Amino acid sequence: MRQVKQQWRKLQGDSVRLDISEEIDQVLARENASGHELKVCIGTDSQVKGSTIEFATVIVFLRKGKGGFMYIQQSETRQKMQIRERMLVEVAKTIEVAYNLCDTISRHNVALELHVDINTNPGFKSNDALKEAMGYIMGMGFAFKMKPDAFASSSCANKIVQ
C-alpha cells in the first residue's frame, strides 16, 4: 500500500522538528515538572474522499482537570479498501505509534490508552472488524477503548479528516 505520510504537527499547525519519541519525552518531562497528572490517548480515524483515503493519527495528552493538547500525523492512500480492512489499518496505525512511544510513556509513569473508531453495535459496518481489532490490541498488551468512549479517534482524529 503506497502511502503519503506527513510529519507530526501540533494542533495549532506547528511542525514537530524532532523525532516524535524525543518530542514526547520532552513534553512528558515538562508536564511532569509542572505537576500535571497526565493520560495519553492515541487514536486514528479515516475518511474516504473520492479515490483517496485520508488517515489522521492523534496523540492526545489529557491533564487531569486542566484540559489537554494533541499532536497530529496525516497520511493518505489511493488503495481501495473495504470498511473492515480500513478499520484494521486504523488500528495498525494506532498500534504502530503506541509501540514506538510506549517505552517513553512508561518511563514517565503515564497511563496510555489506545482509542479505536470501531462501533460496538453490530448494526454498524465497522463492527465487522471488532473481534480482530480487539485481539490485535490485546495481543500487543495495550489498554484500549472502543466507541463511544474512544474520543481520541472518534472525535479528535475525526475532526482532522472531515
Summary of the structure (lengths in Angstrom):
residues: 162
radius of gyration: 15.3
end to end distance: 22.2
largest distance: 46.5
contacts: 507
relative contact order: 0.20
helix: 41%
strand: 30%
